[in-house]
Amino acid sequence: MSRDFSPDLESFRVASRQPRQKRNEAPPGDPGRVPGRPAERTQLRLPEVNGIRAREVPTKESRVILYDRYRGYDLRESEVRALVDLGRFRVIAADDLARFAYNNDKTRMEQETANLTRRGLIEEREVDTSFGRTSRIFALTRAGRKLLVNSNRLPKGQEIYSGFVKPKEAKHDAELYRVYQREAARIEERGGRVRRVVLDYELKKKVNGDLMQIGDEKENLGGKEELAERYGLRVVAGRIPLPDLQIEYEMPERGVVRVNLELATGDYRPAQIAEKARAGFTIYSHPDDGARVCRILDQQELTAEILSL
């Protein structure tokens, strides 16, 4: 879902595209180029990322007691992990929760989500997907969020959410959990360790607040670029595009690194896709949408890392 912040600045136009070779020019050191044939695109179109590491699920005997102000909850460790995942991503589809949080043990997922629902910690809804089909999704209740806030089970600085806020965006938002799992696997393969997840809700709130504090200085391109850099973002044509999801992770000898992720669907307009590419986002898409995304970027001579969801 494309969500951007800040109005266009008519007096500024930022050229975010890197200089590119002409279509019929061979790159230096490419003796195999056939004269007259257009140079191949450099954008990356990878097949589906299948190397997701199996997540160890705590045993049913592993239990913990979490307290809010008025009562304690005796829960399985795996139930607490499910609560944390739901809080970080706001909504998660039932099939994805079973696959990633329970290592494909759907029976156990159903038992534990039923228990969490009975205890008033999570809630369930159905959303339309396509061709008349529906999908079950889960979210924390206010009581579930409150329980996590009062626990010590969250990474430092991790924001969590509750409730179904925008039903029309629920299907798209639920898929971000899958996007995260794919990217987290790539991060771990490179030796990184995920610290926290930042959704666009949080980024928009912080960027909005900072722009209000700097007042008239936000019309200064340099000031806006400095603000964007603070959050690992870029200014594109006077705007600060916001990703669907940002992951903060640690890399050996590099410290904290951020990666901005966007799930581009068939609803995206060409201008939106181009803006996300200029912002340096890693773009995920469904196979049916991926060819269109690549074609749009190719037409505008843009490159981006595009991965199949």
Short mmCIF file of the C-alpha atoms (twelve columns), coordinates in Angstrom:
data_MODEL
# 
_entry.id   MODEL 
# 
loop_
_atom_site.group_PDB 
_atom_site.id 
_atom_site.type_symbol 
_atom_site.label_atom_id 
_atom_site.label_alt_id 
_atom_site.label_comp_id 
_atom_site.label_asym_id 
_atom_site.label_seq_id 
_atom_site.Cartn_x 
_atom_site.Cartn_y 
_atom_site.Cartn_z 
_atom_site.pdbx_PDB_model_num 
ATOM 1   C CA . MET A 1   0.000   0.000   0.000   1 
ATOM 2   C CA . SER A 2   1.532   3.257   -1.085  1 
ATOM 3   C CA . ARG A 3   1.669   5.765   1.750   1 
ATOM 4   C CA . ASP A 4   3.723   8.922   1.369   1 
ATOM 5   C CA . PHE A 5   4.099   12.025  3.438   1 
ATOM 6   C CA . SER A 6   4.616   15.728  2.757   1 
ATOM 7   C CA . PRO A 7   3.332   17.884  -0.085  1 
ATOM 8   C CA . ASP A 8   5.097   18.392  -3.394  1 
ATOM 9   C CA . LEU A 9   7.483   21.334  -3.498  1 
ATOM 10  C CA . GLU A 10  6.919   23.095  -6.807  1 
ATOM 11  C CA . SER A 11  10.244  24.919  -6.562  1 
ATOM 12  C CA . PHE A 12  12.300  21.753  -6.199  1 
ATOM 13  C CA . ARG A 13  12.759  18.710  -8.392  1 
ATOM 14  C CA . VAL A 14  15.237  16.106  -7.228  1 
ATOM 15  C CA . ALA A 15  16.838  13.951  -9.898  1 
ATOM 16  C CA . SER A 16  17.073  10.639  -8.039  1 
ATOM 17  C CA . ARG A 17  17.935  8.437   -10.984 1 
ATOM 18  C CA . GLN A 18  21.549  7.507   -11.432 1 
ATOM 19  C CA . PRO A 19  23.131  8.344   -14.828 1 
ATOM 20  C CA . ARG A 20  22.520  5.466   -17.183 1 
ATOM 21  C CA . GLN A 21  24.085  4.347   -20.401 1 
ATOM 22  C CA . LYS A 22  22.225  4.784   -23.626 1 
ATOM 23  C CA . ARG A 23  20.180  1.778   -24.601 1 
ATOM 24  C CA . ASN A 24  22.474  0.735   -27.456 1 
ATOM 25  C CA . GLU A 25  25.723  1.284   -25.569 1 
ATOM 26  C CA . ALA A 26  27.538  -1.715  -24.231 1 
ATOM 27  C CA . PRO A 27  28.838  -1.398  -20.670 1 
ATOM 28  C CA . PRO A 28  32.604  -1.094  -20.356 1 
ATOM 29  C CA . GLY A 29  34.372  -4.431  -20.464 1 
ATOM 30  C CA . ASP A 30  31.448  -6.260  -22.094 1 
ATOM 31  C CA . PRO A 31  32.951  -7.714  -25.266 1 
ATOM 32  C CA . GLY A 32  30.050  -10.089 -25.725 1 
ATOM 33  C CA . ARG A 33  27.551  -7.341  -26.574 1 
ATOM 34  C CA . VAL A 34  25.953  -7.618  -29.992 1 
ATOM 35  C CA . PRO A 35  26.023  -4.257  -31.840 1 
ATOM 36  C CA . GLY A 36  22.596  -2.729  -32.242 1 
ATOM 37  C CA . ARG A 37  20.949  -4.907  -29.578 1 
ATOM 38  C CA . PRO A 38  19.578  -2.992  -26.547 1 
ATOM 39  C CA . ALA A 39  21.639  -3.395  -23.382 1 
ATOM 40  C CA . GLU A 40  20.104  -5.710  -20.828 1 
ATOM 41  C CA . ARG A 41  18.406  -4.217  -17.825 1 
ATOM 42  C CA . THR A 42  20.339  -4.316  -14.579 1 
ATOM 43  C CA . GLN A 43  17.319  -4.510  -12.293 1 
ATOM 44  C CA . LEU A 44  17.165  -7.707  -10.296 1 
ATOM 45  C CA . ARG A 45  14.242  -10.066 -10.718 1 
ATOM 46  C CA . LEU A 46  14.710  -13.012 -8.415  1 
ATOM 47  C CA . PRO A 47  12.574  -16.124 -8.154  1 
ATOM 48  C CA . GLU A 48  10.638  -16.815 -5.010  1 
ATOM 49  C CA . VAL A 49  12.836  -16.788 -1.923  1 
ATOM 50  C CA . ASN A 50  12.555  -20.295 -0.539  1 
ATOM 51  C CA . GLY A 51  15.424  -20.307 1.947   1 
ATOM 52  C CA . ILE A 52  13.366  -19.380 5.001   1 
ATOM 53  C CA . ARG A 53  14.831  -21.026 8.040   1 
ATOM 54  C CA . ALA A 54  12.494  -23.175 10.106  1 
ATOM 55  C CA . ARG A 55  11.573  -21.410 13.318  1 
ATOM 56  C CA . GLU A 56  11.959  -23.442 16.454  1 
ATOM 57  C CA . VAL A 57  8.611   -23.677 18.242  1 
ATOM 58  C CA . PRO A 58  8.767   -23.916 22.047  1 
ATOM 59  C CA . THR A 59  7.398   -27.123 23.501  1 
ATOM 60  C CA . LYS A 60  3.858   -27.220 24.825  1 
ATOM 61  C CA . GLU A 61  5.279   -27.644 28.324  1 
ATOM 62  C CA . SER A 62  7.211   -24.360 28.107  1 
ATOM 63  C CA . ARG A 63  5.031   -21.837 29.915  1 
ATOM 64  C CA . VAL A 64  5.286   -18.289 31.254  1 
ATOM 65  C CA . ILE A 65  3.060   -16.021 33.343  1 
ATOM 66  C CA . LEU A 66  2.488   -12.455 32.130  1 
ATOM 67  C CA . TYR A 67  0.831   -9.857  34.328  1 
ATOM 68  C CA . ASP A 68  -1.182  -6.738  33.702  1 
ATOM 69  C CA . ARG A 69  -2.386  -4.527  36.513  1 
ATOM 70  C CA . TYR A 70  -5.278  -6.750  37.491  1 
ATOM 71  C CA . ARG A 71  -4.504  -10.342 36.611  1 
ATOM 72  C CA . GLY A 72  -1.939  -12.844 35.479  1 
ATOM 73  C CA . TYR A 73  -2.076  -14.949 32.322  1 
ATOM 74  C CA . ASP A 74  -0.573  -18.420 32.327  1 
ATOM 75  C CA . LEU A 75  0.434   -18.888 28.687  1 
ATOM 76  C CA . ARG A 76  2.554   -21.166 26.596  1 
ATOM 77  C CA . GLU A 77  5.786   -19.618 25.372  1 
ATOM 78  C CA . SER A 78  4.608   -20.163 21.800  1 
ATOM 79  C CA . GLU A 79  1.408   -18.231 22.549  1 
ATOM 80  C CA . VAL A 80  3.456   -15.290 23.811  1 
ATOM 81  C CA . ARG A 81  5.545   -15.357 20.651  1 
ATOM 82  C CA . ALA A 82  2.374   -15.286 18.567  1 
ATOM 83  C CA . LEU A 83  1.156   -12.266 20.546  1 
ATOM 84  C CA . VAL A 84  4.449   -10.463 19.908  1 
ATOM 85  C CA . ASP A 85  4.274   -11.158 16.168  1 
ATOM 86  C CA . LEU A 86  0.681   -9.938  15.988  1 
ATOM 87  C CA . GLY A 87  1.598   -6.792  17.882  1 
ATOM 88  C CA . ARG A 88  4.542   -5.979  15.631  1 
ATOM 89  C CA . PHE A 89  2.662   -6.458  12.358  1 
ATOM 90  C CA . ARG A 90  -0.849  -5.427  13.450  1 
ATOM 91  C CA . VAL A 91  -2.549  -8.175  11.397  1 
ATOM 92  C CA . ILE A 92  -1.416  -11.631 10.262  1 
ATOM 93  C CA . ALA A 93  -3.208  -14.190 8.105   1 
ATOM 94  C CA . ALA A 94  -3.979  -17.525 9.776   1 
ATOM 95  C CA . ASP A 95  -2.080  -19.534 7.147   1 
ATOM 96  C CA . ASP A 96  1.030   -17.362 7.524   1 
ATOM 97  C CA . LEU A 97  0.910   -17.530 11.310  1 
ATOM 98  C CA . ALA A 98  0.793   -21.335 11.111  1 
ATOM 99  C CA . ARG A 99  3.638   -21.464 8.605   1 
ATOM 100 C CA . PHE A 100 6.071   -19.058 10.217  1 
ATOM 101 C CA . ALA A 101 5.224   -18.924 13.936  1 
ATOM 102 C CA . TYR A 102 4.328   -22.622 14.275  1 
ATOM 103 C CA . ASN A 103 6.564   -24.189 11.614  1 
ATOM 104 C CA . ASN A 104 3.505   -25.415 9.634   1 
ATOM 105 C CA . ASP A 105 1.840   -27.025 12.667  1 
ATOM 106 C CA . LYS A 106 -1.635  -25.746 11.800  1 
ATOM 107 C CA . THR A 107 -3.386  -27.883 14.417  1 
ATOM 108 C CA . ARG A 108 -1.379  -26.348 17.231  1 
ATOM 109 C CA . MET A 109 -1.850  -22.858 15.803  1 
ATOM 110 C CA . GLU A 110 -5.620  -23.346 15.759  1 
ATOM 111 C CA . GLN A 111 -5.647  -24.617 19.346  1 
ATOM 112 C CA . GLU A 112 -3.532  -21.775 20.687  1 
ATOM 113 C CA . THR A 113 -5.253  -18.957 18.790  1 
ATOM 114 C CA . ALA A 114 -8.584  -20.319 20.011  1 
ATOM 115 C CA . ASN A 115 -7.261  -20.151 23.570  1 
ATOM 116 C CA . LEU A 116 -5.951  -16.605 23.088  1 
ATOM 117 C CA . THR A 117 -9.312  -15.578 21.615  1 
ATOM 118 C CA . ARG A 118 -11.243 -17.060 24.556  1 
ATOM 119 C CA . ARG A 119 -9.025  -15.116 26.943  1 
ATOM 120 C CA . GLY A 120 -9.697  -11.866 25.119  1 
ATOM 121 C CA . LEU A 121 -6.122  -11.296 23.934  1 
ATOM 122 C CA . ILE A 122 -6.616  -11.620 20.166  1 
ATOM 123 C CA . GLU A 123 -9.515  -11.299 17.731  1 
ATOM 124 C CA . GLU A 124 -10.262 -12.817 14.345  1 
ATOM 125 C CA . ARG A 125 -11.912 -11.555 11.167  1 
ATOM 126 C CA . GLU A 126 -12.386 -12.634 7.594   1 
ATOM 127 C CA . VAL A 127 -11.338 -10.465 4.662   1 
ATOM 128 C CA . ASP A 128 -12.056 -10.820 0.961   1 
ATOM 129 C CA . THR A 129 -9.063  -11.879 -1.105  1 
ATOM 130 C CA . SER A 130 -9.946  -12.630 -4.731  1 
ATOM 131 C CA . PHE A 131 -12.444 -14.590 -6.807  1 
ATOM 132 C CA . GLY A 132 -14.934 -14.602 -3.943  1 
ATOM 133 C CA . ARG A 133 -12.494 -16.190 -1.519  1 
ATOM 134 C CA . THR A 134 -11.893 -15.054 2.030   1 
ATOM 135 C CA . SER A 135 -8.947  -15.261 4.395   1 
ATOM 136 C CA . ARG A 136 -8.854  -15.355 8.179   1 
ATOM 137 C CA . ILE A 137 -6.682  -12.763 9.881   1 
ATOM 138 C CA . PHE A 138 -5.775  -12.149 13.517  1 
ATOM 139 C CA . ALA A 139 -4.974  -9.011  15.509  1 
ATOM 140 C CA . LEU A 140 -4.330  -8.162  19.143  1 
ATOM 141 C CA . THR A 141 -7.132  -6.781  21.261  1 
ATOM 142 C CA . ARG A 142 -6.522  -3.793  23.495  1 
ATOM 143 C CA . ALA A 143 -6.130  -6.202  26.404  1 
ATOM 144 C CA . GLY A 144 -3.542  -8.172  24.444  1 
ATOM 145 C CA . ARG A 145 -1.581  -5.050  23.603  1 
ATOM 146 C CA . LYS A 146 -1.726  -3.851  27.203  1 
ATOM 147 C CA . LEU A 147 -0.422  -7.207  28.403  1 
ATOM 148 C CA . LEU A 148 2.586   -6.999  26.084  1 
ATOM 149 C CA . VAL A 149 3.318   -3.378  26.955  1 
ATOM 150 C CA . ASN A 150 3.536   -4.353  30.620  1 
ATOM 151 C CA . SER A 151 5.794   -7.322  29.877  1 
ATOM 152 C CA . ASN A 152 9.496   -7.445  29.115  1 
ATOM 153 C CA . ARG A 153 9.029   -9.478  25.953  1 
ATOM 154 C CA . LEU A 154 9.447   -6.710  23.372  1 
ATOM 155 C CA . PRO A 155 12.676  -5.557  21.714  1 
ATOM 156 C CA . LYS A 156 13.805  -2.095  22.773  1 
ATOM 157 C CA . GLY A 157 11.884  0.587   20.910  1 
ATOM 158 C CA . GLN A 158 9.482   -1.857  19.279  1 
ATOM 159 C CA . GLU A 159 6.036   -0.365  18.648  1 
ATOM 160 C CA . ILE A 160 3.042   -2.703  18.802  1 
ATOM 161 C CA . TYR A 161 -0.526  -2.365  17.576  1 
ATOM 162 C CA . SER A 162 -3.998  -3.698  18.233  1 
ATOM 163 C CA . GLY A 163 -7.279  -3.897  16.375  1 
ATOM 164 C CA . PHE A 164 -8.396  -3.831  12.757  1 
ATOM 165 C CA . VAL A 165 -8.041  -0.201  11.744  1 
ATOM 166 C CA . LYS A 166 -8.475  -0.141  7.949   1 
ATOM 167 C CA . PRO A 167 -10.487 -3.133  6.658   1 
ATOM 168 C CA . LYS A 168 -9.789  -2.249  2.993   1 
ATOM 169 C CA . GLU A 169 -6.045  -2.477  3.633   1 
ATOM 170 C CA . ALA A 170 -6.176  -5.567  5.849   1 
ATOM 171 C CA . LYS A 171 -5.256  -8.056  3.093   1 
ATOM 172 C CA . HIS A 172 -2.262  -5.986  1.982   1 
ATOM 173 C CA . ASP A 173 -1.110  -5.317  5.550   1 
ATOM 174 C CA . ALA A 174 -1.403  -8.997  6.496   1 
ATOM 175 C CA . GLU A 175 0.997   -9.917  3.683   1 
ATOM 176 C CA . LEU A 176 3.734   -7.746  5.186   1 
ATOM 177 C CA . TYR A 177 4.392   -10.523 7.706   1 
ATOM 178 C CA . ARG A 178 5.329   -12.758 4.780   1 
ATOM 179 C CA . VAL A 179 7.484   -10.006 3.254   1 
ATOM 180 C CA . TYR A 180 9.292   -9.683  6.576   1 
ATOM 181 C CA . GLN A 181 9.973   -13.423 6.799   1 
ATOM 182 C CA . ARG A 182 11.522  -13.422 3.329   1 
ATOM 183 C CA . GLU A 183 13.747  -10.426 4.027   1 
ATOM 184 C CA . ALA A 184 14.696  -11.583 7.525   1 
ATOM 185 C CA . ALA A 185 15.922  -14.858 6.021   1 
ATOM 186 C CA . ARG A 186 18.153  -12.918 3.610   1 
ATOM 187 C CA . ILE A 187 19.478  -10.787 6.468   1 
ATOM 188 C CA . GLU A 188 20.324  -13.853 8.545   1 
ATOM 189 C CA . GLU A 189 22.052  -15.496 5.585   1 
ATOM 190 C CA . ARG A 190 24.401  -12.495 5.468   1 
ATOM 191 C CA . GLY A 191 25.127  -12.779 9.176   1 
ATOM 192 C CA . GLY A 192 22.742  -10.070 10.346  1 
ATOM 193 C CA . ARG A 193 20.383  -10.028 13.318  1 
ATOM 194 C CA . VAL A 194 17.019  -8.271  13.243  1 
ATOM 195 C CA . ARG A 195 16.511  -5.729  16.021  1 
ATOM 196 C CA . ARG A 196 13.067  -4.321  15.365  1 
ATOM 197 C CA . VAL A 197 10.344  -3.778  12.801  1 
ATOM 198 C CA . VAL A 198 8.978   -0.353  11.891  1 
ATOM 199 C CA . LEU A 199 5.651   -0.086  10.053  1 
ATOM 200 C CA . ASP A 200 4.658   2.895   7.943   1 
ATOM 201 C CA . TYR A 201 2.226   3.983   10.682  1 
ATOM 202 C CA . GLU A 202 5.135   4.665   13.013  1 
ATOM 203 C CA . LEU A 203 7.310   6.279   10.347  1 
ATOM 204 C CA . LYS A 204 4.521   8.597   9.249   1 
ATOM 205 C CA . LYS A 205 3.858   9.679   12.820  1 
ATOM 206 C CA . LYS A 206 7.519   10.460  13.492  1 
ATOM 207 C CA . VAL A 207 8.212   12.187  10.177  1 
ATOM 208 C CA . ASN A 208 5.028   14.221  10.543  1 
ATOM 209 C CA . GLY A 209 5.966   15.276  14.067  1 
ATOM 210 C CA . ASP A 210 9.485   16.308  13.092  1 
ATOM 211 C CA . LEU A 211 8.285   18.316  10.106  1 
ATOM 212 C CA . MET A 212 5.883   20.209  12.350  1 
ATOM 213 C CA . GLN A 213 8.714   20.993  14.754  1 
ATOM 214 C CA . ILE A 214 11.019  22.435  12.110  1 
ATOM 215 C CA . GLY A 215 8.194   24.618  10.801  1 
ATOM 216 C CA . ASP A 216 9.116   26.755  7.805   1 
ATOM 217 C CA . GLU A 217 12.438  24.974  7.479   1 
ATOM 218 C CA . LYS A 218 10.622  22.000  5.993   1 
ATOM 219 C CA . GLU A 219 10.343  24.009  2.763   1 
ATOM 220 C CA . ASN A 220 14.131  23.972  2.598   1 
ATOM 221 C CA . LEU A 221 15.241  20.941  0.621   1 
ATOM 222 C CA . GLY A 222 18.404  20.500  2.679   1 
ATOM 223 C CA . GLY A 223 16.433  20.445  5.917   1 
ATOM 224 C CA . LYS A 224 14.017  17.898  4.542   1 
ATOM 225 C CA . GLU A 225 16.832  15.696  3.298   1 
ATOM 226 C CA . GLU A 226 18.470  15.797  6.720   1 
ATOM 227 C CA . LEU A 227 15.184  14.791  8.334   1 
ATOM 228 C CA . ALA A 228 14.654  11.938  5.869   1 
ATOM 229 C CA . GLU A 229 18.177  10.637  6.425   1 
ATOM 230 C CA . ARG A 230 17.501  10.499  10.150  1 
ATOM 231 C CA . TYR A 231 14.936  7.771   9.476   1 
ATOM 232 C CA . GLY A 232 16.829  5.979   6.737   1 
ATOM 233 C CA . LEU A 233 14.704  7.551   3.989   1 
ATOM 234 C CA . ARG A 234 15.250  9.791   0.962   1 
ATOM 235 C CA . VAL A 235 13.620  12.864  -0.524  1 
ATOM 236 C CA . VAL A 236 12.230  12.261  -4.005  1 
ATOM 237 C CA . ALA A 237 10.924  15.268  -5.968  1 
ATOM 238 C CA . GLY A 238 10.230  17.147  -2.751  1 
ATOM 239 C CA . ARG A 239 8.448   14.228  -1.071  1 
ATOM 240 C CA . ILE A 240 9.487   11.668  1.523   1 
ATOM 241 C CA . PRO A 241 8.180   8.305   0.300   1 
ATOM 242 C CA . LEU A 242 7.398   5.908   3.139   1 
ATOM 243 C CA . PRO A 243 7.897   2.150   2.821   1 
ATOM 244 C CA . ASP A 244 5.346   -0.399  3.915   1 
ATOM 245 C CA . LEU A 245 7.921   -1.842  6.262   1 
ATOM 246 C CA . GLN A 246 11.373  -0.958  7.559   1 
ATOM 247 C CA . ILE A 247 13.649  -3.490  9.237   1 
ATOM 248 C CA . GLU A 248 16.452  -2.425  11.550  1 
ATOM 249 C CA . TYR A 249 19.171  -5.025  11.930  1 
ATOM 250 C CA . GLU A 250 22.740  -5.404  13.104  1 
ATOM 251 C CA . MET A 251 25.575  -6.505  10.842  1 
ATOM 252 C CA . PRO A 252 29.026  -7.536  12.082  1 
ATOM 253 C CA . GLU A 253 31.476  -4.627  11.811  1 
ATOM 254 C CA . ARG A 254 28.765  -2.399  10.290  1 
ATOM 255 C CA . GLY A 255 26.496  -1.681  13.216  1 
ATOM 256 C CA . VAL A 256 22.812  -0.898  12.725  1 
ATOM 257 C CA . VAL A 257 21.509  -1.078  9.148   1 
ATOM 258 C CA . ARG A 258 18.050  -0.307  7.758   1 
ATOM 259 C CA . VAL A 259 16.261  -1.760  4.766   1 
ATOM 260 C CA . ASN A 260 13.016  -0.318  3.388   1 
ATOM 261 C CA . LEU A 261 10.519  -2.755  1.880   1 
ATOM 262 C CA . GLU A 262 7.504   -2.183  -0.336  1 
ATOM 263 C CA . LEU A 263 4.846   -4.669  -1.423  1 
ATOM 264 C CA . ALA A 264 3.817   -3.490  -4.904  1 
ATOM 265 C CA . THR A 265 0.469   -4.814  -6.096  1 
ATOM 266 C CA . GLY A 266 -1.505  -4.472  -9.292  1 
ATOM 267 C CA . ASP A 267 -3.217  -1.391  -7.842  1 
ATOM 268 C CA . TYR A 268 -0.015  0.641   -7.905  1 
ATOM 269 C CA . ARG A 269 0.171   3.374   -10.510 1 
ATOM 270 C CA . PRO A 270 3.362   3.666   -12.587 1 
ATOM 271 C CA . ALA A 271 4.262   6.939   -10.861 1 
ATOM 272 C CA . GLN A 272 4.033   5.266   -7.457  1 
ATOM 273 C CA . ILE A 273 6.263   2.378   -8.501  1 
ATOM 274 C CA . ALA A 274 8.823   4.769   -10.001 1 
ATOM 275 C CA . GLU A 275 8.866   6.857   -6.818  1 
ATOM 276 C CA . LYS A 276 9.479   3.786   -4.645  1 
ATOM 277 C CA . ALA A 277 12.361  2.754   -6.894  1 
ATOM 278 C CA . ARG A 278 13.923  6.220   -6.748  1 
ATOM 279 C CA . ALA A 279 13.618  6.083   -2.958  1 
ATOM 280 C CA . GLY A 280 15.823  2.975   -2.968  1 
ATOM 281 C CA . PHE A 281 13.199  0.577   -1.618  1 
ATOM 282 C CA . THR A 282 13.485  -3.164  -2.063  1 
ATOM 283 C CA . ILE A 283 10.270  -4.086  -3.851  1 
ATOM 284 C CA . TYR A 284 8.406   -7.338  -3.357  1 
ATOM 285 C CA . SER A 285 5.535   -8.377  -5.591  1 
ATOM 286 C CA . HIS A 286 3.378   -11.349 -6.425  1 
ATOM 287 C CA . PRO A 287 4.460   -13.223 -9.554  1 
ATOM 288 C CA . ASP A 288 1.462   -11.920 -11.524 1 
ATOM 289 C CA . ASP A 289 2.346   -8.326  -10.637 1 
ATOM 290 C CA . GLY A 290 6.118   -8.628  -10.892 1 
ATOM 291 C CA . ALA A 291 6.262   -8.536  -14.686 1 
ATOM 292 C CA . ARG A 292 4.259   -5.319  -14.728 1 
ATOM 293 C CA . VAL A 293 6.517   -3.721  -12.106 1 
ATOM 294 C CA . CYS A 294 9.621   -4.629  -14.117 1 
ATOM 295 C CA . ARG A 295 8.079   -3.318  -17.313 1 
ATOM 296 C CA . ILE A 296 7.213   0.026   -15.712 1 
ATOM 297 C CA . LEU A 297 10.726  0.470   -14.354 1 
ATOM 298 C CA . ASP A 298 12.218  -0.564  -17.659 1 
ATOM 299 C CA . GLN A 299 10.156  2.040   -19.508 1 
ATOM 300 C CA . GLN A 300 11.382  4.748   -17.137 1 
ATOM 301 C CA . GLU A 301 14.990  3.494   -17.174 1 
ATOM 302 C CA . LEU A 302 14.987  2.849   -13.448 1 
ATOM 303 C CA . THR A 303 16.566  0.013   -11.517 1 
ATOM 304 C CA . ALA A 304 15.398  -1.582  -8.289  1 
ATOM 305 C CA . GLU A 305 15.763  -4.836  -6.422  1 
ATOM 306 C CA . ILE A 306 12.570  -6.760  -7.096  1 
ATOM 307 C CA . LEU A 307 11.774  -9.989  -5.298  1 
ATOM 308 C CA . SER A 308 8.902   -12.399 -5.815  1 
ATOM 309 C CA . LEU A 309 6.647   -12.951 -2.818  1 
# 
